[in-house]
Amino acid sequence: MSRKITPIHYRKLAKIFELEGYALTREEGDHMIYVKPGVKRPVVIPKYSEIPVFVIKNNLRTAGFSRERYFELLERV
């Protein structure tokens, strides 16, 4: 049975992308921009205490993550 994606703190989401090889390239206001060689679009993580589910899902789609991979990395954080 699949787990439900719930809101998480921005630092936790940033750590997930760092574990997958993304690097913080810049910060603009209250947004962090992560890039990875070979991925065309950057991942933008807002500095919210709880990042909404739709933002998490959009970033997973941009990065090409599956839900399963997201939960694997979430357990490691």
BELKA-V215816 format. One record per helix or strand. SS is the DSSP state (~ for helix, > for strand). FROM is the first residue (numbers start at 1). LEN is the number of residues. If there is no record, write none. Layout:
SS | FROM | LEN
SS | FROM | LEN
This chain:
> | 8 | 1
~ | 10 | 10
> | 23 | 6
> | 31 | 5
> | 43 | 4
> | 51 | 1
~ | 53 | 11
~ | 67 | 10
